[in-house]
């Protein structure tokens, strides 16, 4: 919890400073601080990915690409929920074998 709050606050403070500096240097600082999103959490990674996609794709393709990105995230969450119980079973089996 602390780490998620810390990285978001650090990013916000850095971007506020970048806005006060302005110009080319300010734009570079805001671009670089988007990498701080990735360190914060999965949600930050998603925000950074969406900003990246928005820059790469045209207006017609954006909605479809955002849908693909969110679909992959949902698929990953589903796989995590499915595989999580099996990892507990495997860990219990290893404890019995080692003791």
PyMOL commands that set and color helices and strands:
alter all, ss='L'
color gray80, all
select helices_A, chain A and resi 2-21+23-40+42-56+59-98
alter helices_A, ss='H'
color red, helices_A
deselect
rebuild
show_as cartoon
